[in-house]
Amino acid sequence: MTMIRKLYDEKCAFGLLSADPAQENLLPMLAQLQQEVLAYDQGQKGFLRQICQKTHRAPEGLYIWGGVGRGKSMMMDLFFESLPIQGKKRVHFHAFMQSVHHAMHRLRQTGVSDALAPVAAEMAKDLRLLVLDEMQISDITDAMIVGRLFESLIKAGVVVITTSNRAPDGLYPDGLNRALFLPFIAFLQTRLRIVHLQSLKDYRQEKLAGVQKYFLLGQDGASAIEALWHALGGGADTTGLDLAVNGRVLHLPHYNNAMARAEFSSLCAVAYGPADYLAIAQALRLLILENVPQLSQDSHNEAKRFVTLIDALYEAKTRLIISAAVLPDDLYAAGRGAFEFERTASRLIEMQSDQWGKDAG
């Protein structure tokens, strides 16, 4: 039995996963790629690597696409977790691109004109496998460098695996200067194996269907949110997520599989701005926001940040589970800003619907 198959079966046996035909059809390809990466990794070590200098071509990577909640991120987690090599990295695509822009900015400040090449070379050092989750390109600054970046990494011998909600030719739709982006699509189609994960179920939506998504503060609400977090895939395997925003690092300590859990105070009582909330919304498919207090004119800054956060989540179609002191219409009942908050209350109510966000992607 292959490494990834063993882990998949174990998680199904413990009730952590539900066996899915589309996911099971993908397992042999992932197992084969694991063997290829292991052999490649062994061939690049020590004295043999010095002789070969990476003359052995790296295995072809994968581009796995499919609808929201079909299990793409989960399958990548299994692949990554069960592959016993050192030079591997798994990161959310948005966070990865932010780190690239940040590194390029630092180099340009030293007078380097073409900062992308040295940044890619530094990233490729001792890196065999790069797993990028949730590739989506909406920003022209990403669109204009991602092609050279991927080409440099793959030429340096890095095996790249990425997931996306879109087929390659659906990336950067209607984007500015999209014609300049088309060579990257062709590159993906020729240098990565394209796989469509065609599961008929949206597992995340299925688990959220009929589930309460707005809780009033209290023990019952806290217990329900804890149970939801574990049922949706959080819990023991939780990792953190670092988002690079305008030269700063925004850290979400409770993150897994495009989901995060955070306290209101950690997101809205600190000096975050629209760029921070946009980065959070673009990086997540689900946010659990806990302990939202009743807001007032005395907490006007926190209220403004909360409004900006909800707007970002709403526009990105990021699902929201929330615990708060009062119902949405009473969160900001009076004082300066109450009128503007009416839209936020309306959006909070709309976001509780089972259908809301279902077609995101």
Residue frames as qw, qx, qy, qz and C-alpha x, y, z in Angstrom:
[[0.000, 0.888, 0.460, 0.000, 0.00, 0.00, 0.00],
 [0.406, 0.528, -0.030, 0.745, 1.35, 3.43, -0.92],
 [0.261, -0.113, -0.470, 0.835, 2.11, 6.10, 1.67],
 [0.272, -0.036, -0.011, -0.962, -0.70, 8.43, 0.70],
 [0.620, -0.218, -0.606, -0.448, -3.24, 5.62, 0.30],
 [0.517, -0.223, -0.727, 0.392, -2.43, 4.39, 3.79],
 [0.065, -0.129, -0.353, 0.925, -2.94, 7.85, 5.29],
 [0.428, -0.096, -0.312, -0.843, -6.18, 8.38, 3.33],
 [0.639, -0.246, -0.702, -0.196, -7.61, 5.05, 4.51],
 [0.385, -0.190, -0.652, 0.625, -6.60, 5.76, 8.11],
 [0.131, 0.064, 0.167, -0.975, -8.40, 9.10, 8.11],
 [0.575, -0.146, -0.474, -0.651, -11.50, 7.50, 6.58],
 [0.593, -0.205, -0.769, 0.123, -11.40, 4.72, 9.19],
 [0.262, -0.243, -0.542, 0.761, -11.27, 7.26, 12.01],
 [0.082, 0.793, 0.601, -0.054, -14.15, 9.23, 10.51],
 [0.222, -0.601, 0.068, 0.764, -11.97, 12.23, 9.68],
 [0.199, 0.305, -0.522, -0.771, -12.73, 11.84, 5.96],
 [0.770, 0.308, 0.432, -0.353, -15.51, 10.35, 3.87],
 [0.490, -0.071, 0.712, 0.497, -14.32, 8.13, 1.03],
 [0.437, 0.715, 0.067, -0.541, -14.96, 9.85, -2.29],
 [0.850, 0.305, 0.373, 0.212, -14.59, 8.18, -5.73],
 [0.431, 0.869, -0.056, 0.238, -13.08, 11.26, -7.39],
 [0.281, -0.828, 0.470, -0.120, -10.53, 11.65, -4.61],
 [0.808, -0.226, 0.539, 0.067, -9.71, 7.93, -4.71],
 [0.776, 0.566, 0.198, 0.197, -9.15, 8.15, -8.47],
 [0.187, 0.920, -0.266, 0.217, -6.54, 10.82, -7.81],
 [0.694, -0.623, 0.360, 0.001, -4.62, 8.73, -5.25],
 [0.897, 0.090, 0.269, 0.339, -2.63, 6.58, -7.76],
 [0.464, 0.751, 0.012, 0.469, -1.34, 9.67, -9.57],
 [0.282, -0.874, 0.265, -0.293, -0.32, 11.29, -6.29],
 [0.860, -0.381, 0.327, 0.093, 1.34, 8.06, -5.14],
 [0.811, 0.377, 0.167, 0.415, 3.28, 7.82, -8.41],
 [0.200, 0.862, -0.117, 0.451, 4.42, 11.42, -8.08],
 [0.600, -0.739, 0.284, -0.114, 5.57, 10.73, -4.52],
 [0.906, -0.094, 0.293, 0.293, 7.78, 7.91, -5.79],
 [0.589, 0.638, 0.097, 0.486, 9.18, 10.15, -8.54],
 [0.118, -0.907, 0.175, -0.365, 9.93, 12.95, -6.07],
 [0.783, -0.549, 0.292, 0.037, 11.58, 10.52, -3.63],
 [0.861, 0.163, 0.240, 0.417, 13.82, 9.13, -6.38],
 [0.355, 0.789, 0.027, 0.500, 14.64, 12.63, -7.59],
 [0.411, -0.865, 0.188, -0.218, 15.40, 13.77, -4.05],
 [0.863, -0.344, 0.293, 0.223, 17.81, 10.87, -3.51],
 [0.747, 0.397, 0.222, 0.484, 19.53, 11.61, -6.82],
 [0.170, 0.856, -0.006, 0.488, 20.15, 15.23, -5.85],
 [0.630, -0.772, 0.082, -0.024, 21.85, 14.58, -2.53],
 [0.698, -0.550, 0.348, 0.300, 25.46, 14.76, -1.52],
 [0.351, -0.411, 0.606, 0.584, 28.27, 13.82, -3.89],
 [0.401, 0.391, 0.763, 0.324, 25.92, 12.66, -6.63],
 [0.157, 0.916, 0.345, -0.129, 24.26, 16.06, -6.73],
 [0.215, -0.776, 0.308, 0.506, 27.64, 17.79, -7.05],
 [0.379, -0.106, 0.756, 0.523, 28.45, 15.62, -10.06],
 [0.261, 0.544, 0.754, 0.260, 25.03, 15.87, -11.70],
 [0.033, -0.190, -0.069, 0.979, 24.31, 19.48, -10.79],
 [0.489, 0.437, 0.476, -0.586, 20.60, 18.76, -11.21],
 [0.183, 0.272, -0.685, -0.651, 21.04, 17.34, -14.71],
 [0.010, -0.334, -0.942, -0.025, 18.28, 14.85, -13.85],
 [0.240, -0.346, -0.267, -0.867, 15.11, 16.62, -14.84],
 [0.276, 0.005, 0.658, -0.700, 12.67, 17.08, -12.01],
 [0.150, 0.403, 0.900, 0.070, 9.36, 15.21, -12.23],
 [0.132, -0.437, -0.383, -0.803, 6.44, 17.05, -13.76],
 [0.127, 0.064, 0.595, -0.791, 4.31, 18.76, -11.16],
 [0.005, 0.511, 0.853, 0.106, 0.54, 18.91, -10.90],
 [0.219, -0.069, 0.023, -0.973, -2.18, 21.49, -11.36],
 [0.090, -0.372, -0.921, 0.069, -5.32, 20.22, -9.62],
 [0.222, -0.054, 0.001, -0.974, -8.47, 22.20, -10.16],
 [0.255, -0.429, -0.852, -0.157, -12.12, 21.81, -9.25],
 [0.310, -0.730, -0.285, -0.538, -15.00, 23.45, -7.46],
 [0.182, -0.559, 0.483, -0.650, -14.90, 24.86, -3.95],
 [0.653, -0.311, 0.489, -0.488, -14.96, 22.25, -1.18],
 [0.895, 0.256, -0.285, -0.230, -14.15, 19.24, -3.37],
 [0.897, -0.394, 0.148, 0.140, -11.13, 18.21, -1.32],
 [0.641, 0.661, -0.195, 0.337, -8.24, 19.67, -3.32],
 [0.082, -0.763, 0.465, -0.441, -6.50, 21.21, -0.32],
 [0.808, -0.379, 0.380, -0.245, -7.10, 18.11, 1.77],
 [0.954, 0.256, 0.052, 0.147, -5.53, 15.85, -0.88],
 [0.429, 0.719, -0.324, 0.439, -2.53, 18.15, -1.05],
 [0.448, -0.672, 0.441, -0.392, -2.23, 17.99, 2.74],
 [0.952, -0.129, 0.270, -0.062, -2.18, 14.19, 2.57],
 [0.789, 0.527, -0.106, 0.298, 0.42, 14.25, -0.22],
 [0.127, 0.780, -0.382, 0.479, 2.61, 16.68, 1.68],
 [0.625, -0.574, 0.391, -0.356, 2.23, 14.99, 5.06],
 [0.953, -0.077, 0.292, -0.022, 3.03, 11.49, 3.81],
 [0.719, 0.616, -0.173, 0.271, 6.06, 12.42, 1.68],
 [0.731, -0.616, 0.022, 0.293, 9.24, 11.83, 3.76],
 [0.621, 0.389, 0.005, 0.681, 11.64, 14.42, 2.37],
 [0.380, -0.500, -0.278, 0.727, 13.20, 17.49, 3.95],
 [0.120, -0.174, 0.236, 0.949, 13.15, 20.04, 1.14],
 [0.043, -0.542, -0.751, -0.374, 9.40, 20.58, 0.93],
 [0.033, 0.166, 0.282, -0.944, 7.22, 23.62, 1.50],
 [0.009, -0.593, -0.767, -0.244, 3.46, 24.09, 1.55],
 [0.069, -0.313, -0.213, 0.923, 2.03, 27.60, 1.46],
 [0.371, 0.734, 0.516, -0.238, -1.13, 29.41, 0.41],
 [0.563, 0.459, 0.338, 0.598, -0.68, 30.93, -3.05],
 [0.023, -0.936, -0.143, -0.320, -1.62, 34.43, -1.93],
 [0.585, -0.774, 0.184, 0.158, 0.83, 34.33, 0.97],
 [0.778, -0.026, 0.354, 0.519, 3.52, 32.97, -1.36],
 [0.409, 0.660, 0.274, 0.568, 3.10, 35.80, -3.87],
 [0.268, -0.950, -0.025, -0.158, 3.08, 38.38, -1.09],
 [0.716, -0.553, 0.263, 0.335, 6.40, 37.00, 0.19],
 [0.671, 0.279, 0.354, 0.588, 7.84, 37.20, -3.34],
 [0.138, 0.865, 0.187, 0.444, 6.80, 40.85, -3.73],
 [0.508, -0.857, 0.082, 0.025, 8.23, 41.63, -0.29],
 [0.773, -0.280, 0.321, 0.471, 11.58, 40.00, -1.12],
 [0.524, 0.518, 0.329, 0.591, 11.75, 41.81, -4.47],
 [0.106, -0.953, -0.117, -0.257, 11.03, 45.13, -2.76],
 [0.638, -0.703, 0.198, 0.244, 13.90, 44.61, -0.33],
 [0.726, 0.014, 0.379, 0.574, 16.30, 43.81, -3.17],
 [0.330, 0.753, 0.301, 0.483, 15.24, 46.81, -5.24],
 [0.320, -0.947, -0.008, -0.023, 16.05, 49.04, -2.29],
 [0.667, -0.491, 0.357, 0.431, 19.66, 47.85, -2.60],
 [0.139, 0.672, -0.407, -0.603, 19.81, 48.92, -6.25],
 [0.335, 0.015, 0.902, 0.272, 19.05, 45.58, -7.94],
 [0.377, 0.222, -0.254, -0.863, 17.03, 46.29, -11.09],
 [0.715, -0.010, -0.564, -0.413, 15.83, 42.77, -11.93],
 [0.353, -0.422, 0.659, -0.513, 14.96, 41.44, -8.50],
 [0.901, 0.005, 0.034, -0.433, 12.87, 38.44, -9.59],
 [0.778, 0.363, -0.508, 0.067, 15.72, 36.21, -10.77],
 [0.216, 0.369, -0.733, 0.528, 17.74, 36.33, -7.52],
 [0.578, -0.200, 0.401, -0.682, 14.58, 35.95, -5.43],
 [0.927, 0.136, -0.147, -0.317, 13.60, 32.81, -7.37],
 [0.621, 0.406, -0.623, 0.248, 17.15, 31.45, -7.12],
 [0.111, -0.365, 0.665, -0.642, 17.17, 31.95, -3.36],
 [0.767, -0.079, 0.226, -0.596, 13.80, 30.23, -3.01],
 [0.886, 0.270, -0.332, -0.177, 14.97, 27.25, -5.05],
 [0.172, 0.535, -0.761, 0.323, 17.95, 26.55, -2.77],
 [0.031, -0.089, 0.936, -0.340, 17.50, 23.13, -1.12],
 [0.598, 0.231, 0.339, -0.689, 13.84, 23.10, -2.21],
 [0.144, -0.011, 0.933, 0.329, 12.57, 19.95, -3.93],
 [0.067, -0.531, -0.810, -0.238, 8.83, 20.37, -3.63],
 [0.106, 0.068, 0.187, -0.974, 6.64, 23.48, -3.52],
 [0.041, -0.516, -0.849, -0.103, 2.93, 22.96, -2.83],
 [0.086, 0.007, 0.038, -0.996, 0.78, 26.05, -3.46],
 [0.082, 0.481, 0.859, -0.155, -2.84, 26.04, -2.39],
 [0.168, 0.814, 0.482, -0.278, -5.70, 28.05, -3.90],
 [0.327, -0.094, 0.357, 0.870, -4.05, 29.66, -6.92],
 [0.252, 0.826, 0.501, 0.061, -6.09, 32.59, -8.09],
 [0.409, -0.079, 0.136, 0.899, -4.78, 35.66, -9.85],
 [0.088, 0.861, 0.501, 0.019, -6.70, 38.91, -9.70],
 [0.229, -0.881, 0.100, 0.401, -3.85, 41.41, -9.33],
 [0.659, 0.737, -0.133, 0.073, -1.84, 42.61, -12.32],
 [0.094, -0.784, 0.600, -0.128, 1.32, 42.74, -10.20],
 [0.693, -0.191, 0.692, -0.070, 1.00, 38.97, -9.66],
 [0.807, 0.514, 0.280, -0.083, -0.01, 38.32, -13.26],
 [0.435, 0.857, -0.276, 0.020, 3.08, 40.03, -14.66],
 [0.038, -0.674, 0.724, -0.142, 5.65, 38.06, -12.64],
 [0.810, -0.182, 0.485, -0.276, 4.13, 34.65, -11.95],
 [0.887, 0.455, -0.072, -0.035, 5.20, 33.22, -15.32],
 [0.401, 0.676, -0.531, 0.316, 8.89, 34.03, -14.91],
 [0.438, -0.519, 0.588, -0.440, 8.73, 32.95, -11.28],
 [0.921, 0.005, 0.322, -0.219, 7.31, 29.50, -12.05],
 [0.797, 0.560, -0.206, 0.100, 9.65, 29.03, -15.00],
 [0.131, 0.709, -0.589, 0.365, 12.68, 29.91, -12.86],
 [0.613, -0.383, 0.574, -0.385, 11.66, 27.57, -10.04],
 [0.949, 0.181, 0.215, -0.141, 10.93, 24.63, -12.35],
 [0.650, 0.657, -0.333, 0.189, 14.15, 25.15, -14.33],
 [0.082, -0.651, 0.637, -0.405, 15.99, 25.13, -11.00],
 [0.390, 0.073, -0.916, 0.050, 14.58, 21.67, -10.32],
 [0.298, 0.026, 0.607, -0.736, 11.67, 22.46, -8.01],
 [0.105, -0.348, -0.890, -0.275, 8.61, 20.24, -8.36],
 [0.242, -0.003, 0.175, -0.954, 5.54, 22.49, -8.22],
 [0.118, -0.445, -0.880, -0.113, 2.05, 21.35, -7.27],
 [0.150, 0.028, 0.178, -0.972, -0.80, 23.81, -7.10],
 [0.114, 0.519, 0.845, -0.062, -4.54, 23.73, -6.58],
 [0.110, 0.075, -0.117, -0.984, -7.10, 26.13, -7.99],
 [0.468, 0.437, 0.605, -0.473, -10.83, 26.58, -8.35],
 [0.546, 0.716, -0.071, -0.429, -10.28, 27.38, -12.03],
 [0.879, 0.266, 0.238, 0.315, -8.87, 25.53, -15.01],
 [0.520, -0.271, 0.168, 0.793, -5.60, 27.11, -16.22],
 [0.182, 0.331, 0.452, 0.808, -7.28, 28.93, -19.11],
 [0.280, -0.795, -0.479, -0.245, -9.77, 30.43, -16.65],
 [0.548, -0.453, -0.241, 0.660, -7.11, 32.19, -14.58],
 [0.164, -0.361, 0.041, 0.917, -6.99, 36.00, -14.47],
 [0.271, 0.594, 0.708, 0.268, -10.35, 36.40, -16.28],
 [0.114, 0.908, 0.293, 0.276, -10.88, 39.81, -17.87],
 [0.588, -0.606, -0.034, 0.535, -7.64, 40.95, -16.25],
 [0.157, 0.933, -0.166, -0.278, -5.76, 44.05, -17.33],
 [0.244, 0.680, -0.660, -0.208, -3.29, 43.21, -20.14],
 [0.862, -0.125, 0.450, -0.197, -4.41, 39.57, -20.02],
 [0.808, 0.563, -0.174, -0.002, -2.74, 38.91, -23.38],
 [0.188, 0.697, -0.628, 0.290, 0.61, 39.23, -21.59],
 [0.572, -0.347, 0.631, -0.392, -0.56, 36.54, -19.15],
 [0.909, 0.251, -0.048, -0.330, -1.47, 33.94, -21.78],
 [0.547, 0.501, -0.661, 0.118, 2.09, 32.53, -22.13],
 [0.227, -0.343, 0.765, -0.496, 1.93, 31.53, -18.46],
 [0.819, 0.095, 0.287, -0.487, -1.25, 29.55, -19.13],
 [0.809, 0.460, -0.352, -0.104, 0.52, 27.76, -21.98],
 [0.186, 0.529, -0.754, 0.343, 3.48, 27.11, -19.69],
 [0.554, -0.195, 0.615, -0.526, 1.23, 25.52, -17.06],
 [0.882, 0.259, 0.105, -0.380, -0.43, 23.33, -19.67],
 [0.746, 0.510, -0.426, 0.051, 2.89, 22.03, -21.01],
 [0.273, 0.481, -0.697, 0.456, 4.98, 21.75, -17.83],
 [0.358, -0.133, 0.711, -0.590, 2.42, 20.54, -15.27],
 [0.126, -0.254, -0.932, -0.227, -0.03, 17.66, -15.42],
 [0.375, -0.151, 0.040, -0.914, -3.52, 19.16, -15.37],
 [0.191, -0.231, -0.950, 0.087, -6.03, 17.22, -13.28],
 [0.425, -0.358, -0.132, -0.821, -9.71, 18.02, -12.80],
 [0.005, -0.079, -0.892, 0.445, -11.01, 16.83, -9.42],
 [0.372, -0.214, -0.466, -0.774, -14.64, 16.22, -10.36],
 [0.075, -0.249, -0.865, 0.428, -16.20, 15.31, -7.05],
 [0.178, -0.576, -0.578, -0.550, -19.93, 15.96, -7.15],
 [0.500, -0.737, -0.435, 0.136, -20.00, 17.01, -3.50],
 [0.112, 0.689, -0.271, 0.662, -19.00, 20.29, -1.93],
 [0.627, -0.266, -0.671, 0.294, -17.97, 18.80, 1.40],
 [0.186, -0.063, -0.376, 0.905, -17.50, 22.11, 3.17],
 [0.401, -0.149, -0.173, -0.887, -20.87, 23.40, 1.98],
 [0.670, -0.245, -0.660, -0.235, -22.45, 20.06, 2.89],
 [0.497, -0.226, -0.641, 0.540, -21.11, 20.29, 6.43],
 [0.017, -0.081, -0.224, 0.971, -22.33, 23.88, 6.74],
 [0.363, -0.299, -0.555, -0.686, -25.79, 23.20, 5.29],
 [0.620, -0.570, -0.462, -0.279, -28.46, 23.72, 7.91],
 [0.633, -0.236, -0.430, 0.599, -25.84, 24.64, 10.49],
 [0.195, -0.954, -0.198, 0.112, -26.23, 27.72, 12.66],
 [0.653, 0.369, -0.026, 0.661, -23.60, 30.28, 11.68],
 [0.037, -0.600, 0.172, -0.780, -24.33, 33.16, 14.08],
 [0.625, -0.375, -0.644, 0.232, -24.06, 32.45, 17.80],
 [0.294, -0.860, 0.064, -0.412, -24.72, 34.62, 20.83],
 [0.207, 0.512, -0.708, 0.441, -21.96, 34.60, 23.42],
 [0.757, -0.358, 0.302, -0.455, -22.27, 31.88, 26.02],
 [0.456, -0.359, 0.814, 0.029, -21.16, 28.36, 26.77],
 [0.745, 0.378, 0.542, -0.098, -23.51, 26.75, 24.25],
 [0.514, 0.848, -0.085, -0.102, -22.22, 28.94, 21.44],
 [0.086, -0.746, 0.658, 0.055, -18.59, 28.36, 22.37],
 [0.605, -0.125, 0.786, -0.026, -19.11, 24.59, 22.44],
 [0.719, 0.580, 0.367, -0.111, -20.93, 24.63, 19.10],
 [0.351, 0.878, -0.309, -0.098, -18.17, 26.64, 17.43],
 [0.313, -0.558, 0.768, 0.032, -15.51, 24.32, 18.85],
 [0.697, 0.152, 0.699, -0.046, -17.38, 21.33, 17.43],
 [0.613, 0.770, 0.130, -0.123, -17.81, 23.04, 14.04],
 [0.063, 0.838, -0.526, -0.131, -14.11, 23.90, 13.86],
 [0.421, -0.317, 0.848, 0.053, -13.15, 20.26, 14.38],
 [0.689, 0.401, 0.591, -0.122, -15.87, 18.94, 12.05],
 [0.509, 0.850, -0.005, -0.135, -14.73, 21.24, 9.25],
 [0.848, 0.356, -0.157, 0.359, -11.11, 20.13, 9.51],
 [0.018, -0.816, 0.378, -0.437, -9.48, 22.30, 12.16],
 [0.882, -0.456, 0.045, -0.106, -8.26, 20.97, 15.47],
 [0.796, -0.443, 0.279, 0.303, -5.14, 18.91, 15.96],
 [0.698, 0.226, 0.348, 0.583, -3.66, 19.54, 12.51],
 [0.090, 0.979, 0.181, -0.030, -4.05, 23.32, 12.76],
 [0.643, 0.030, 0.061, 0.763, -1.15, 25.33, 11.40],
 [0.051, -0.738, -0.144, 0.657, -0.52, 29.04, 11.26],
 [0.550, 0.625, 0.377, 0.407, -0.67, 31.26, 8.20],
 [0.305, -0.550, 0.038, 0.777, 1.61, 34.24, 7.58],
 [0.442, 0.771, 0.401, 0.223, 0.41, 36.86, 5.11],
 [0.433, -0.191, 0.076, 0.878, 2.86, 39.47, 3.86],
 [0.135, 0.861, 0.473, 0.126, 1.03, 42.80, 3.55],
 [0.143, 0.942, -0.052, 0.298, 2.85, 45.97, 2.56],
 [0.360, 0.572, -0.573, 0.464, 6.13, 44.82, 4.05],
 [0.434, -0.386, 0.581, -0.571, 4.54, 43.48, 7.25],
 [0.311, -0.019, -0.946, -0.093, 3.63, 39.96, 8.31],
 [0.632, -0.240, 0.122, -0.726, 0.06, 39.33, 9.41],
 [0.147, 0.166, -0.969, 0.113, -0.08, 36.08, 11.38],
 [0.768, -0.217, -0.107, -0.593, -3.19, 33.93, 11.74],
 [0.186, -0.437, 0.849, -0.231, -2.25, 31.33, 14.37],
 [0.559, 0.149, 0.773, -0.260, -5.27, 29.06, 13.88],
 [0.514, 0.544, -0.320, -0.581, -5.39, 28.06, 10.21],
 [0.420, -0.108, 0.887, 0.159, -5.94, 24.89, 8.24],
 [0.295, 0.349, 0.830, 0.320, -7.20, 24.00, 4.78],
 [0.032, 0.389, 0.337, 0.857, -8.15, 27.58, 3.81],
 [0.475, -0.739, -0.416, -0.234, -10.00, 28.09, 7.11],
 [0.296, 0.283, -0.478, 0.777, -9.04, 30.30, 10.04],
 [0.489, -0.702, -0.518, 0.005, -10.33, 30.96, 13.54],
 [0.339, 0.263, -0.231, 0.873, -9.70, 34.30, 15.24],
 [0.191, -0.623, -0.559, 0.512, -10.85, 36.51, 18.09],
 [0.174, 0.919, 0.298, 0.191, -12.49, 39.84, 17.28],
 [0.355, -0.892, 0.144, 0.241, -9.80, 41.56, 19.36],
 [0.631, -0.284, 0.502, 0.518, -6.99, 40.03, 17.30],
 [0.425, 0.390, 0.577, 0.578, -8.40, 41.33, 14.01],
 [0.019, 0.799, 0.392, 0.456, -10.32, 44.50, 14.86],
 [0.458, -0.877, -0.075, 0.121, -8.67, 45.92, 17.99],
 [0.601, -0.342, 0.320, 0.648, -5.32, 46.30, 16.23],
 [0.174, 0.715, -0.135, -0.664, -4.29, 48.82, 13.58],
 [0.460, 0.145, 0.776, 0.407, -5.21, 46.80, 10.51],
 [0.281, 0.477, -0.099, -0.827, -6.42, 48.45, 7.33],
 [0.787, 0.417, 0.033, -0.454, -8.21, 47.51, 4.09],
 [0.496, 0.546, -0.666, -0.107, -5.13, 45.81, 2.61],
 [0.144, -0.267, 0.892, -0.335, -4.88, 43.53, 5.64],
 [0.622, 0.203, 0.561, -0.507, -8.53, 42.51, 5.51],
 [0.700, 0.543, -0.254, -0.388, -8.35, 42.02, 1.74],
 [0.270, 0.473, -0.838, 0.035, -5.38, 39.67, 2.21],
 [0.354, -0.061, 0.828, -0.431, -7.28, 37.71, 4.87],
 [0.705, 0.375, 0.280, -0.533, -10.41, 37.43, 2.74],
 [0.629, 0.573, -0.441, -0.285, -8.51, 36.32, -0.35],
 [0.141, 0.424, -0.883, 0.147, -6.56, 33.71, 1.60],
 [0.295, 0.023, 0.843, -0.450, -9.58, 32.06, 3.25],
 [0.320, -0.265, -0.739, -0.530, -12.68, 30.15, 2.29],
 [0.567, -0.651, -0.479, -0.159, -14.04, 30.27, 5.84],
 [0.151, 0.390, -0.476, 0.773, -13.43, 32.52, 8.84],
 [0.538, -0.605, -0.584, 0.055, -14.68, 31.77, 12.34],
 [0.111, 0.495, -0.218, 0.834, -14.75, 35.11, 14.16],
 [0.541, -0.463, -0.681, 0.172, -15.33, 34.87, 17.90],
 [0.388, -0.571, -0.428, 0.583, -16.39, 37.17, 20.73],
 [0.139, 0.449, 0.259, 0.844, -17.61, 40.19, 18.81],
 [0.099, -0.379, -0.587, 0.709, -18.78, 42.74, 21.43],
 [0.168, 0.862, 0.477, 0.039, -21.64, 45.20, 21.11],
 [0.485, 0.136, 0.095, 0.859, -20.05, 48.21, 19.48],
 [0.076, -0.898, -0.377, 0.212, -20.63, 51.88, 20.14],
 [0.277, 0.928, -0.086, 0.234, -19.23, 55.33, 19.46],
 [0.475, -0.769, 0.427, 0.005, -16.64, 54.62, 22.16],
 [0.657, -0.190, 0.666, 0.298, -15.33, 51.74, 20.04],
 [0.541, 0.749, 0.022, -0.382, -15.68, 53.58, 16.74],
 [0.149, 0.656, -0.691, -0.265, -12.25, 52.51, 15.40],
 [0.325, -0.091, 0.941, -0.040, -12.92, 48.85, 16.15],
 [0.575, 0.528, 0.520, -0.347, -16.33, 49.18, 14.50],
 [0.423, 0.765, -0.278, -0.399, -14.83, 50.71, 11.35],
 [0.002, -0.456, 0.875, 0.165, -12.32, 47.87, 11.12],
 [0.457, 0.167, 0.848, -0.211, -15.08, 45.32, 11.63],
 [0.575, 0.675, 0.197, -0.418, -17.10, 46.91, 8.81],
 [0.299, 0.707, -0.559, -0.313, -14.05, 46.78, 6.53],
 [0.219, -0.245, 0.944, -0.006, -13.41, 43.14, 7.42],
 [0.552, 0.377, 0.687, -0.284, -17.00, 42.11, 6.72],
 [0.507, 0.748, -0.087, -0.419, -16.97, 44.01, 3.41],
 [0.128, 0.584, -0.768, -0.230, -13.77, 42.19, 2.36],
 [0.336, -0.013, 0.935, -0.117, -15.19, 38.79, 3.33],
 [0.566, 0.552, 0.445, -0.421, -18.46, 39.58, 1.56],
 [0.451, 0.739, -0.303, -0.398, -16.81, 40.63, -1.70],
 [0.100, 0.471, -0.869, -0.116, -14.50, 37.60, -1.66],
 [0.828, -0.113, -0.339, -0.432, -17.44, 35.27, -0.90],
 [0.285, 0.251, -0.829, 0.411, -15.57, 34.00, 2.15],
 [0.607, -0.512, -0.560, -0.236, -17.93, 32.11, 4.44],
 [0.027, -0.465, 0.459, -0.756, -18.31, 33.37, 8.00],
 [0.625, -0.496, -0.602, 0.026, -19.21, 31.79, 11.32],
 [0.077, 0.518, -0.256, 0.813, -19.45, 34.30, 14.14],
 [0.459, -0.556, -0.643, 0.258, -20.13, 34.58, 17.86],
 [0.079, 0.449, -0.009, 0.890, -21.30, 37.95, 19.14],
 [0.014, 0.102, 0.637, -0.764, -22.80, 39.65, 22.16],
 [0.459, 0.461, 0.390, -0.651, -26.02, 40.57, 20.36],
 [0.657, 0.492, 0.557, 0.123, -27.84, 39.97, 17.08],
 [0.504, 0.230, 0.314, 0.771, -26.59, 41.74, 13.91],
 [0.007, -0.772, -0.351, -0.529, -29.12, 44.58, 14.00],
 [0.509, -0.854, -0.099, -0.047, -28.11, 45.42, 17.57],
 [0.811, -0.032, -0.081, 0.578, -24.33, 45.26, 17.15],
 [0.270, -0.043, -0.026, 0.962, -24.08, 49.04, 16.63],
 [0.018, 0.685, 0.728, -0.025, -27.41, 50.52, 17.62],
 [0.024, -0.976, -0.218, 0.015, -26.64, 54.22, 18.12],
 [0.434, -0.706, 0.235, 0.508, -24.03, 56.91, 17.74],
 [0.270, 0.745, -0.413, -0.449, -21.73, 58.09, 14.97],
 [0.107, 0.348, -0.890, -0.276, -21.46, 55.41, 12.32],
 [0.499, 0.161, 0.767, -0.370, -24.72, 53.62, 13.18],
 [0.654, 0.584, 0.057, -0.477, -26.27, 54.43, 9.79],
 [0.384, 0.604, -0.664, -0.218, -23.26, 53.09, 7.89],
 [0.206, -0.250, 0.926, -0.192, -23.36, 49.94, 10.02],
 [0.737, 0.246, 0.324, -0.540, -26.84, 49.04, 8.73],
 [0.699, 0.511, -0.429, -0.257, -25.30, 47.59, 5.56],
 [0.149, 0.414, -0.872, 0.214, -22.91, 45.50, 7.63],
 [0.499, -0.004, 0.691, -0.523, -25.79, 44.10, 9.70],
 [0.784, 0.410, 0.015, -0.465, -27.65, 43.27, 6.50],
 [0.542, 0.530, -0.648, -0.078, -24.61, 41.48, 5.09],
 [0.142, -0.302, 0.869, -0.365, -24.12, 39.50, 8.29],
 [0.688, 0.179, 0.485, -0.509, -27.69, 38.25, 8.01],
 [0.741, 0.536, -0.236, -0.328, -27.28, 37.42, 4.31],
 [0.300, 0.552, -0.775, 0.062, -24.04, 35.52, 4.96],
 [0.473, -0.179, 0.763, -0.401, -25.89, 33.08, 7.24],
 [0.819, 0.330, 0.003, -0.469, -27.79, 31.64, 4.28],
 [0.800, -0.109, 0.562, 0.176, -26.85, 28.14, 3.11],
 [0.687, 0.621, 0.296, 0.235, -26.79, 29.40, -0.48],
 [0.028, 0.981, -0.182, -0.062, -24.56, 32.39, 0.20],
 [0.167, -0.721, 0.652, 0.164, -21.06, 31.95, -1.22],
 [0.846, 0.054, 0.529, -0.041, -21.97, 28.61, -2.80],
 [0.746, 0.617, 0.175, 0.180, -20.91, 29.70, -6.27],
 [0.167, -0.902, 0.349, 0.194, -17.67, 31.34, -5.15],
 [0.818, -0.178, 0.468, 0.281, -14.61, 30.36, -6.98]]
